[in-house]
Amino acid sequence: MISAPAQPGRTTSGERAVFAFASAYARHVGIEIDPAVLREQITEALRGLPAGPRLLAVGSALALRWLAPALYCARPRRFEHLDAEQREALLARLQRARGMLARGAFLALKSVVLGACYGHDTESEAEQAPRVPERADEPPSAPAPAPAPEHYDFVVVGSGAGGACVAARLARTGARVLVCERGGRALSQPDARVAFRRYYAQAGCAASVGNTLVPLPTGVCLGGTTTINSGTCLRTPPELLEAWERDSDGAFDARAFSAQLDEAWRLLGVRTTGGETMSACSRLFREGARRTGLPEPHLLDRCEHGCEGSGRCCFVCPQDAKGTSSGTFLEPLRDAENLRVELRSSVVWVRPPGAGGGDVRLRVRALETGATREVRSGKLILSAGSLATPWFVRRFRLGSAHRQAGNRLTVHPASKVFALFDEPVHGGEGVPQGLGLVDPTDDAVRYEGAFIPHELAALAMPVEGRRLRWWMDRHDRLATFGFMVRDKARGRVRYPLGSERPLVRYDLDPGDVRRLGRGMELAARVLFAAGARRVMLPLNREANELTDASELDGAALDDLAPEEVATMAFHPLGTCGMGRVVDANLRLCEGIYVCDGSVVPESLGVNPQVTIYAFALRLAEHLANA
């Protein structure tokens, strides 16, 4: 029983509706939680959501009063007034809803309610959890305006793998560089939900719509997504480099780019995951692969120094041991007078040079104060990421191909299976993504370790109600393993609601769906071979729990509908692709370049951060020589 004094403060009618559903839900699944604590967590979670997901969550809670029970159960009464069997049936129907609006609204509500019901008591854990200390000399979030006229040789928008690397390399040549980062400095949090709300785009609610809903978690903080990724480093496939060289008529040099990959590898201090930090999930998968006669899974290479295997890579490393873009490239230059990093700062207006040349003119806004000032720069480098950079290109009509910006999005659709073992697994101990395997029959499917902490696991499981409670009660005995595919599908991103709320359209290709089914089957067989007693497949359908590997033969995983698959995607790429929107030197138009995942011409099939770093090194060399 969690208890705490009630917090004063007024709540809105929407918050009260969500609280009423959460209270009824907790009673239904048998969770005891003090109403004051529940109300506080519901209010905090709702107010931490962007407007769109918050409205969806509230709308879903209101619909559950009358509309959803009437539509799905033919019972025009409130959720809390249904009997237990009817409530369970309603939750299962909502979990399997195939309409994008219904599914999105229910997921938004679940993100609030399940976190409150299954989350940890963060106050007690916060006293024990290790944290990265706040530095007294942190770059100011709302800097005082510099004396006019403010001029830089380069302005870089974004501090992820592309932005931080190119900014630091140019600063080392003596150039005056300004980095504008929309987020702040990320600190390790004992509760992963807090990290999600603070350091992920749209509080972790960004997703594509199409023939299924695909969440797209990316970072908005110093270091961008490198601060909240797994640190995995894989080289660009050589056959892709050769294809890019052919497509560019030699303007892109595959051999030179390979050397830049080597340099990125060296600068990041990439090393192979040590056996001493391998997670139990990875050990079980390796043992299962051996028993099924698969090729030996390989330890993955990662950018880290002194990793202790805390299992919190995606929620800001508590030991500050992961090699982020900011830590690797910006921190060593924090005292350099010619490099200025402005946090919580956004470029809101761009004017390229005229026909006669000159500077790029910008307006930069301090997000905490709203103050806007004009900045001039010899060159502008857009490094805001594949889902944000196209906004600048389209909004300000930058380059002759600006109408193509935002097209041909690839994402590496991914998913995972959950497996229940007899003995405790403690999957959060060790490096979550420390082991990998390329599918022996289809190299477009790649398997990599994964784990989800307790406070987020309920949202990731494709079951609801008392079945979900059954699985969550056994969380310490769960192992997970993930897989992703090199996608054939191509999506697009547009901005009808402005730069902060991109609308992403992405339809899973039938071939990609079959490959996701292949990933489920192999991962499940391997975990059964390792001793799993039960496996949950990532499917939004009734028959998604198996008790034996033989049941996979009748699961029809080669004939799935896209909307059945519970998937995510972590690698948006290609929206300003080289050869389509930017040229082989990443030039967009006079004075303006792009350097982030958006320039990658096609789906890589591997984790992309080293490729992006290499593009940044290549661009920095080009600009320095120019």
C-alpha positions in Angstrom: 0.0 0.0 0.0 1.5 3.3 -1.1 0.5 6.3 1.0 1.3 10.0 1.0 -0.5 13.2 2.1 -2.8 14.7 -0.5 -1.3 17.6 -2.4 -3.2 20.9 -2.5 -4.2 22.4 -5.8 -7.1 22.5 -8.2 -7.7 19.9 -10.9 -9.5 20.2 -14.2 -12.6 18.3 -15.2 -10.4 16.3 -17.6 -8.0 15.4 -14.8 -10.9 14.3 -12.7 -12.2 12.0 -15.5 -8.8 10.4 -15.9 -8.5 10.0 -12.1 -12.0 8.4 -11.9 -11.0 5.8 -14.6 -7.6 5.2 -13.0 -9.3 4.6 -9.6 -11.7 2.1 -11.1 -8.9 0.5 -13.1 -6.7 0.0 -10.0 -9.6 -1.6 -8.1 -10.4 -3.8 -11.1 -6.8 -5.2 -11.3 -6.4 -5.3 -7.5 -3.8 -2.6 -7.1 -3.9 -0.8 -3.7 -2.8 2.8 -4.0 -3.6 5.8 -1.8 -6.1 8.0 -3.7 -4.0 11.1 -2.9 -0.9 9.5 -4.5 -2.9 8.4 -7.5 -4.4 11.8 -8.0 -1.0 13.5 -7.7 0.6 11.1 -10.2 -2.3 11.4 -12.7 -2.1 15.2 -12.5 1.7 15.3 -12.9 1.6 12.9 -15.8 -1.2 14.7 -17.6 0.4 18.1 -17.2 3.7 16.7 -18.5 2.1 15.7 -21.8 1.9 17.9 -24.9 -1.5 19.2 -25.8 -2.4 16.6 -28.4 -1.7 13.4 -26.3 -3.3 15.1 -23.2 -6.5 15.8 -25.1 -6.5 12.2 -26.4 -6.0 10.8 -22.9 -8.8 13.0 -21.5 -11.1 12.2 -24.4 -10.5 8.4 -23.9 -11.3 8.7 -20.2 -14.5 10.6 -21.0 -15.5 8.0 -23.6 -15.1 5.3 -21.1 -17.8 6.8 -19.0 -20.5 5.9 -21.6 -19.5 5.7 -25.2 -16.9 2.9 -25.2 -19.0 0.5 -23.0 -22.0 1.1 -25.3 -20.0 0.6 -28.5 -17.9 -2.4 -27.5 -20.0 -4.2 -24.8 -23.5 -3.0 -25.6 -23.6 -1.7 -22.0 -24.4 2.1 -21.8 -23.0 2.5 -18.3 -19.8 3.8 -16.9 -16.6 1.7 -16.8 -16.7 1.5 -13.0 -20.3 0.3 -13.0 -19.7 -2.7 -15.3 -19.1 -6.0 -13.6 -15.6 -7.5 -13.6 -16.1 -9.7 -16.6 -17.5 -6.8 -18.7 -14.6 -4.5 -17.6 -12.1 -7.1 -18.6 -13.8 -7.7 -22.0 -13.9 -3.9 -22.6 -10.2 -3.4 -21.9 -9.3 -6.3 -24.1 -11.4 -4.9 -27.0 -9.8 -1.5 -26.6 -6.3 -3.0 -26.5 -7.0 -4.7 -29.9 -8.7 -1.7 -31.4 -7.6 -1.2 -35.0 -8.7 2.3 -35.7 -5.9 4.8 -35.4 -7.9 7.3 -33.4 -9.2 4.7 -30.9 -5.9 3.1 -30.5 -4.0 6.4 -30.1 -6.5 7.7 -27.6 -6.4 4.5 -25.5 -2.6 4.4 -25.6 -2.4 8.0 -24.4 -4.7 7.2 -21.5 -2.7 4.1 -20.7 0.5 6.1 -20.7 -0.9 8.1 -17.8 -2.9 5.4 -15.9 -0.5 2.4 -16.1 2.4 4.6 -15.1 0.6 5.7 -12.0 -0.7 2.2 -11.1 2.5 0.3 -11.8 5.2 2.9 -11.3 7.6 2.9 -8.4 7.5 5.1 -5.4 9.9 7.6 -6.9 10.4 9.7 -3.8 11.9 6.8 -1.8 14.0 5.6 -4.8 15.3 9.0 -5.6 17.2 9.1 -2.3 19.2 6.0 -3.3 19.5 6.3 -7.1 22.8 7.6 -8.5 22.6 10.8 -10.3 24.8 12.9 -12.6 25.4 16.1 -10.6 24.2 19.3 -12.1 27.2 21.3 -13.1 27.5 24.8 -11.8 29.0 26.0 -15.1 26.3 24.5 -17.3 25.7 26.5 -20.5 23.0 29.1 -19.7 19.5 28.2 -20.9 18.6 31.8 -21.5 21.8 33.7 -22.3 22.1 37.4 -22.2 22.1 38.8 -25.8 25.5 39.3 -27.2 26.5 42.8 -28.3 25.1 43.6 -31.7 25.9 42.8 -34.4 26.1 39.2 -33.4 28.0 37.2 -36.0 29.3 33.7 -36.2 31.2 31.7 -38.8 28.8 28.8 -38.3 25.4 28.3 -36.6 24.5 24.7 -35.9 20.8 23.8 -35.0 20.8 20.7 -32.8 23.4 19.0 -30.7 22.9 15.3 -31.6 25.4 13.1 -33.4 25.6 15.4 -36.5 25.3 18.8 -34.8 27.7 18.4 -31.9 30.4 16.6 -33.9 30.4 19.1 -36.8 30.3 22.1 -34.4 33.2 20.9 -32.4 35.3 20.0 -35.4 34.8 23.4 -36.9 35.5 25.2 -33.6 38.8 23.4 -33.4 39.8 25.1 -36.6 39.3 28.5 -34.9 35.9 29.3 -36.3 33.3 31.0 -34.2 30.5 28.6 -33.7 27.0 28.9 -32.1 25.1 25.7 -31.3 21.3 26.2 -30.6 19.8 23.2 -28.8 16.1 23.1 -28.1 16.4 20.9 -25.0 18.3 21.3 -21.8 21.0 19.2 -20.0 19.7 15.7 -19.2 20.2 14.3 -15.8 19.8 10.7 -14.7 16.4 9.9 -13.2 15.4 7.1 -10.8 12.1 6.9 -12.6 12.2 6.2 -16.4 8.8 8.0 -16.8 10.4 11.2 -15.7 13.2 10.9 -18.3 10.5 10.1 -20.9 8.6 13.3 -20.2 11.6 15.5 -19.9 14.1 14.3 -22.5 12.1 12.7 -25.3 10.3 14.6 -28.1 6.7 15.3 -27.3 7.2 13.6 -23.8 7.7 10.3 -25.5 4.4 10.4 -27.3 5.7 11.0 -30.9 4.3 8.4 -33.3 3.5 7.9 -36.9 0.0 7.1 -38.2 -0.9 4.9 -41.1 -1.9 1.2 -41.4 -0.6 0.9 -37.8 0.6 3.2 -35.0 4.4 3.4 -34.7 5.8 5.2 -31.7 9.0 7.2 -32.6 11.0 8.1 -29.5 13.8 10.6 -30.2 15.7 12.8 -27.8 15.3 16.6 -27.1 18.2 17.5 -24.8 21.8 18.3 -25.0 23.3 15.5 -27.0 20.0 14.7 -28.7 19.1 11.1 -29.2 22.7 10.0 -28.3 21.9 10.9 -24.7 18.9 8.5 -24.5 20.0 5.7 -26.9 21.7 2.4 -26.2 25.1 3.5 -27.4 25.3 0.7 -30.0 27.8 1.3 -32.7 27.6 -0.5 -36.1 29.4 0.5 -39.3 27.5 1.4 -42.5 27.2 -1.6 -44.7 29.9 -1.4 -47.4 27.5 -2.3 -50.2 25.5 0.9 -49.3 28.6 3.0 -49.5 29.4 1.7 -52.9 25.8 2.3 -54.1 26.0 5.9 -52.8 29.2 6.4 -54.7 27.7 5.1 -57.9 24.5 7.2 -57.5 26.5 10.4 -57.0 28.8 9.7 -60.0 31.8 9.6 -57.7 31.0 12.8 -55.7 30.6 10.6 -52.7 33.8 8.7 -52.0 33.2 5.4 -50.4 36.8 4.8 -49.4 37.1 8.2 -47.8 33.9 7.7 -45.9 35.2 4.4 -44.6 38.1 6.3 -43.2 35.7 8.8 -41.6 33.9 5.8 -40.0 37.2 4.7 -38.6 37.8 8.2 -37.2 34.4 8.3 -35.6 35.0 4.9 -34.1 38.3 6.2 -32.6 36.9 9.5 -31.3 33.9 7.7 -29.6 36.2 5.2 -27.9 34.1 2.3 -29.2 34.6 -1.0 -27.5 33.0 -4.4 -27.5 30.6 -5.1 -24.6 32.3 -6.9 -21.9 31.0 -10.3 -20.7 30.9 -9.0 -17.2 28.3 -6.4 -18.1 26.2 -8.7 -20.3 22.6 -8.7 -19.1 20.8 -11.9 -18.1 18.4 -11.4 -21.0 21.4 -11.6 -23.4 22.8 -14.6 -21.7 19.5 -16.5 -22.0 19.2 -15.5 -25.7 22.8 -16.7 -26.4 22.1 -20.0 -24.6 18.9 -20.5 -26.5 20.6 -19.7 -29.8 23.2 -22.4 -29.1 20.6 -24.9 -28.3 18.7 -24.3 -31.5 21.8 -24.5 -33.7 21.8 -20.8 -34.7 25.0 -18.9 -35.4 26.7 -17.6 -32.3 25.3 -14.2 -31.3 28.0 -11.6 -31.1 28.7 -9.0 -28.5 27.8 -5.6 -29.7 30.2 -2.6 -30.0 29.3 0.4 -27.9 30.7 3.9 -27.2 31.2 3.8 -23.5 33.9 4.3 -20.9 33.7 2.6 -17.5 30.2 1.1 -18.0 28.9 -0.6 -14.8 25.9 -2.2 -16.5 23.2 -0.1 -14.7 20.7 -0.9 -17.4 19.6 2.7 -17.8 21.1 3.7 -21.1 17.9 4.9 -22.6 17.0 7.1 -19.6 20.4 8.9 -19.2 23.3 6.9 -17.9 23.6 7.4 -14.1 27.4 6.9 -14.3 27.8 9.3 -17.2 29.7 6.4 -18.9 28.0 6.4 -22.3 29.8 8.2 -25.1 27.2 10.9 -26.1 27.8 13.5 -28.8 27.9 16.3 -26.2 30.3 14.4 -23.9 32.6 13.4 -26.7 32.7 16.6 -28.7 31.3 19.6 -26.8 32.5 19.0 -23.2 36.2 19.1 -24.1 35.6 22.6 -25.6 33.4 24.0 -22.8 36.0 26.7 -22.0 36.7 27.6 -25.7 35.8 31.2 -26.3 34.9 30.6 -29.9 32.2 27.9 -29.2 28.9 28.9 -27.7 26.3 26.4 -26.7 22.8 27.8 -26.0 20.3 25.4 -24.3 16.6 25.7 -24.6 17.2 27.9 -27.7 15.4 27.6 -31.0 15.9 29.1 -34.5 12.5 30.4 -35.6 13.4 32.3 -38.8 15.9 31.7 -41.6 16.8 33.8 -44.6 19.6 32.5 -46.9 22.0 34.7 -48.7 20.9 36.6 -51.8 22.2 36.0 -55.3 25.2 38.2 -54.5 26.2 36.1 -51.5 26.6 37.3 -47.9 25.5 36.0 -44.6 22.6 33.7 -43.5 20.3 35.7 -41.3 18.5 34.0 -38.4 16.2 34.8 -35.5 17.0 32.8 -32.4 14.5 32.5 -29.5 15.3 31.8 -25.9 12.5 29.4 -25.0 12.3 30.2 -21.3 12.0 33.9 -21.8 10.6 34.2 -25.3 13.2 36.8 -26.1 14.2 36.8 -29.8 17.3 38.3 -31.4 18.8 38.3 -34.8 22.0 36.4 -35.6 24.1 36.4 -38.8 26.2 33.5 -39.8 28.6 32.7 -42.7 27.1 29.2 -42.8 24.0 27.5 -41.2 24.0 23.8 -40.5 20.7 22.1 -39.8 21.1 19.2 -37.5 17.7 19.0 -35.7 17.0 15.4 -36.7 15.0 13.6 -39.4 11.6 14.6 -37.9 12.5 18.3 -37.3 15.0 19.4 -40.0 12.5 19.2 -42.9 10.4 21.9 -41.2 13.1 24.5 -41.8 13.6 23.4 -45.4 9.9 23.5 -46.2 8.9 26.5 -44.1 11.6 28.8 -45.5 11.8 27.1 -49.0 15.5 26.3 -48.7 17.0 24.8 -51.8 15.5 23.9 -55.2 14.2 20.5 -53.8 12.5 22.0 -50.7 9.2 20.4 -51.6 10.9 16.9 -51.4 12.0 17.5 -47.8 10.1 15.2 -45.4 9.6 12.5 -48.0 11.1 9.0 -48.1 11.2 8.5 -44.3 12.6 5.2 -43.1 12.4 4.1 -39.5 13.7 0.5 -38.9 10.4 -0.9 -37.5 11.2 -2.9 -34.4 9.5 -5.0 -31.7 10.3 -7.4 -28.9 9.1 -10.5 -27.2 8.6 -11.1 -23.5 9.5 -14.5 -22.0 8.7 -15.8 -18.5 11.2 -18.0 -16.7 10.9 -20.0 -13.5 13.7 -18.2 -11.7 14.3 -14.4 -11.3 16.0 -12.9 -14.4 16.6 -9.3 -13.2 16.8 -8.2 -16.8 17.6 -4.6 -15.8 21.0 -5.5 -14.5 23.7 -5.2 -17.1 23.9 -3.7 -20.6 20.4 -4.1 -22.1 21.6 -3.9 -25.8 24.8 -5.8 -25.5 24.2 -8.8 -27.8 23.2 -9.1 -31.4 22.4 -11.6 -34.2 21.8 -11.2 -37.9 19.0 -13.5 -39.0 20.7 -16.5 -40.8 18.0 -16.6 -43.5 17.3 -12.9 -44.0 20.0 -10.3 -43.3 17.3 -7.5 -43.3 16.2 -8.8 -39.8 18.6 -8.0 -36.9 18.2 -9.1 -33.3 19.5 -6.9 -30.4 19.1 -7.1 -26.7 16.4 -5.0 -25.0 14.9 -4.5 -21.6 12.1 -2.2 -20.3 12.1 -1.1 -16.6 9.1 -1.9 -14.5 7.5 1.5 -14.6 7.3 1.4 -18.4 6.8 -2.3 -19.0 3.0 -2.3 -18.6 2.6 0.2 -21.5 4.8 -2.0 -23.7 2.9 -5.3 -23.2 0.0 -6.0 -25.7 -2.3 -7.3 -23.0 -4.7 -5.5 -20.6 -6.6 -5.7 -17.3 -6.0 -8.7 -15.1 -3.8 -10.5 -17.7 -1.5 -7.5 -17.6 -1.4 -7.5 -13.8 -0.5 -11.3 -13.9 2.5 -10.5 -16.1 3.5 -7.4 -14.2 3.5 -9.4 -10.9 6.2 -11.6 -12.5 8.3 -8.7 -14.0 11.5 -9.9 -12.2 11.2 -13.2 -14.0 10.8 -11.7 -17.5 13.4 -11.6 -20.2 13.0 -9.6 -23.4 14.8 -9.5 -26.7 14.2 -7.2 -29.6 14.5 -7.2 -33.4 14.3 -4.7 -36.2 14.0 -4.8 -39.9 15.6 -2.8 -42.8 12.4 -1.4 -44.1 11.1 -1.2 -47.7 8.4 1.2 -46.7 8.8 5.0 -47.1 6.9 7.5 -45.0 6.7 11.3 -44.9 6.6 14.1 -42.3 4.6 17.3 -42.6 3.9 20.2 -40.2 0.3 21.4 -40.2 0.5 22.1 -36.5 3.9 23.7 -36.5 7.5 22.6 -36.0 7.0 21.0 -32.6 4.2 18.6 -33.6 5.2 16.9 -36.9 2.6 14.7 -38.5 4.3 11.5 -39.6 2.6 9.2 -42.1 4.1 5.7 -42.4 2.5 2.5 -43.7 4.2 -0.8 -42.9 5.1 -2.6 -46.1 3.8 -6.2 -46.4 7.3 -7.5 -46.7 8.3 -5.6 -43.6 5.4 -7.1 -41.7 6.5 -10.6 -42.8 10.0 -9.9 -41.5 8.6 -8.7 -38.2 6.7 -12.0 -38.0 9.9 -13.8 -38.7 11.6 -11.9 -35.9 8.9 -12.8 -33.4 9.1 -16.5 -34.4 12.9 -16.8 -34.1 13.1 -14.8 -30.8 10.3 -16.9 -29.3 11.9 -20.2 -30.3 15.3 -19.1 -28.9 13.8 -18.0 -25.6 11.7 -21.2 -25.3 15.0 -23.2 -26.0 16.6 -21.2 -23.1 13.9 -22.4 -20.7 11.0 -19.9 -21.0 7.7 -21.2 -19.6 5.6 -18.7 -21.5 6.2 -16.2 -24.3 4.2 -13.1 -25.1 4.3 -12.1 -28.8 4.0 -8.4 -29.7 0.6 -8.8 -31.3 -2.6 -6.9 -30.6 -4.8 -9.9 -30.8 -6.3 -12.4 -28.4 -3.9 -15.4 -29.0 -0.6 -13.7 -28.3 0.6 -15.8 -25.4 2.3 -19.2 -26.0 3.3 -22.0 -23.6 5.4 -24.1 -25.9 7.5 -23.6 -29.1 5.2 -26.0 -31.0 2.4 -23.4 -30.8 4.4 -21.1 -33.1 3.6 -23.4 -36.0 -0.1 -22.5 -35.8 0.5 -18.8 -35.0 0.4 -17.7 -38.7 3.2 -15.2 -38.1 3.9 -15.1 -41.9 0.4 -13.7 -42.5 0.0 -10.8 -40.1 -2.1 -7.7 -40.6 0.0 -4.5 -40.0 -2.4 -3.3 -37.4 -1.9 -6.5 -35.4 1.8 -5.8 -34.8 2.8 -3.8 -31.7 5.9 -2.1 -33.1 8.1 0.9 -32.4 10.9 2.6 -34.4 14.0 4.3 -33.1 15.9 5.3 -36.2 14.1 7.9 -38.4 16.2 8.6 -41.4 16.2 9.9 -45.0 13.9 12.9 -45.0 16.5 15.2 -46.6 18.3 12.5 -48.4 21.7 13.0 -50.0 21.1 13.1 -53.8 17.5 14.1 -53.4 17.3 17.2 -51.1 21.0 17.9 -50.4 23.9 17.3 -52.7 26.8 14.9 -52.1 28.5 17.5 -49.9 25.2 17.9 -47.8 24.7 21.4 -49.3 21.0 22.5 -49.3 21.4 25.9 -50.9 23.9 28.8 -50.7 25.3 29.0 -47.2 23.1 26.2 -45.7 23.9 22.6 -45.1 22.2 19.6 -43.4 24.0 17.2 -41.1 21.9 14.6 -39.2 20.1 11.3 -39.9 17.8 13.0 -42.5 20.7 13.0 -45.1 21.1 9.2 -45.0 19.7 8.2 -48.5 18.1 4.9 -47.5 17.3 2.4 -44.8 20.6 1.3 -43.3 19.5 -1.9 -41.5 22.0 -1.1 -38.7 22.0 1.4 -35.8 22.8 4.7 -37.5 24.7 6.9 -35.1 28.2 6.0 -36.3 27.1 6.7 -39.9 25.8 10.1 -38.8 29.0 10.9 -37.0 31.0 10.1 -40.1 28.8 12.4 -42.2 29.5 15.1 -39.7 33.3 14.6 -39.8 33.1 14.6 -43.6 31.1 17.9 -43.7 33.4 19.5 -41.2 36.4 18.6 -43.3 34.7 19.9 -46.5 33.7 23.3 -44.8 37.1 23.7 -43.2 38.9 23.2 -46.6 36.5 25.5 -48.3 
